[in-house]
Amino acid sequence: MAIAQSGLSREQQEQAVLRKVSNRFLWFLLICFMINFIDRTNIGFAALTMNKDLGLTATTFGLAGSALSLAYLIFEIPSNLILERVGARKWLARIMITWGIASAACMFAEGPWSLAGLRMLVGIAEAGFAPGLVLYMTYWYPQYNRARAQTVFMLGQPLAGMIGSMLSGAILGLNGVAGLKGWQWLFLLEGLPAIVFGIAIYFHLADKPKDAKFLSEEERTTLINLLERDEELRRVTQPAGQARSVTRLLLSRNMVLISLSYGCLIATFSALTLWTPQIVRAFSAPGAPFWLIGLIVAIPPTCSIGWMVFWTRRSDHQRERFWHCVLPMLVAAAGWACAALVTTPTLQLAGLTIASAFGLSAWPVFFTTPSIILPREARAAGLAFLNTVGIGGSTLSPILVGYLRDTTGGFAVPQLAIAGLLVIGVVLMMLVPKGILEPADAKAIPQPA
């Protein structure tokens, strides 16, 4: 039913269309992103029993954790460019189905090298999914509605951390059923939903507003006009200059600095998701059951959800991006330092919770920055470039944590190293002119509802 009615202002009509788009897509993309994050990080829970079965040290486990990120890094940008060419429905469906198969196949790992090889297959299959979803948002939302829209499906990360931790702890209890280890059941059962939703995504999504059959003709026109006005205002307010190639735009000073800072942030996520089960096991009661470890590990992502929503809504309403990236990184660094330096389990858990909540709150805001500083023709590559550098950070951090864990015999030094990475990320962001991320076109776009 059309929402364009007499008596409604243009802004009210635009917000009504955006709400209809959100109701159609965001809940579905939230579920897909939850599945994605569970499959990407369930190796952290599998490690509680798998490492002994496969003879993994902390360093070789870190290498296996980095294998997925390395493959992702290599195939990220090509995948995002293919998505823009063939359409989101086909390519996102392909990604989900193939990564689900590869993730389930990790149950067949027999040692460090086979595990690393299978995790690389997951990375190859999955490459482009997260930046593909962010690129998809740019097709449907103007700049200052995106952080909130992206946050809805990005909530899949803390929700997956909460639900996946409890689920994984329970699945490990299936050890010995049908002759399979608990970690084998973990990979198998958590890989299947990606295949199911991969098939569903083909039928549920529309590639662009002009293809949206769930909108009336008037609604499609309203949305297209809003997006065109947003793009025109962004072009007008950008500094004039000569046309530049996409490659030169990606390698511009500000884009590189923002991407490197983002890489430092994502490096901490990798450490948080892959190593938290083992960190919790180290400070919890000896012999704690897996389901209890799962409940404890679920606390940081659970506490992150509300703060993540608040912070990104605040960023959209204040139309400010720079400090909404920098301040959470500083507080997250303090959380990691707290977890490293205190010895009381409750305070260690509090430090991890602060690191999770504030680190995650900066994540969706970072993902809005390429569409501010890059023209439309460079955004697909820009989002992929940003995420590729982020994946580079997540490739290095598991190896760093594993090596420091084996060298020092504990998690204090690795956690201080992660805090240091966040501080480096803040320094890099401080080199970016704040005005670059505060374009004047904000006042001409409807306020988020």
ABEGO torsion letter per residue (X at the ends): XBABBBGBBAAAAAAAAAAAAAAAAAAAAAAAAAAAAAAAAAAAAAAAAAAAAAGBBAAAAAAAAAAAAAAAAAAAAAAAAAAAAAEAAAAAAAAAAAAAAAAAAAAABABAAAAAAAAAAAAAAABGAAAAAAAAAAAABBAAAAAAAAAAAAAAAAAAAAAAAAAAAAAAAABGBGGBBAAAAAAAAAAAAAAAAAAAAAAABBABAAABAABBAAAAAAAAAAAAAAAAAAAAABBBBBBBBAAAAAABAAAAAAAAAAAAAAAAAAAAAAAAAAAAAAABBBGBBAAAAAAAAAAAAAAAAAAAAAAAAAAAAAGBAAAAAAAAAAAAAAAAAAAAABABAAAAAAAAAAAAAAAAAAAAAAAAAAAAABBAAAAAAAAAAAAAAAAAAAAAAAAAAAAAAAAAGBAAAAAAAAAAAAAAAAAAAAABBAAAABBAAAAABBBBX
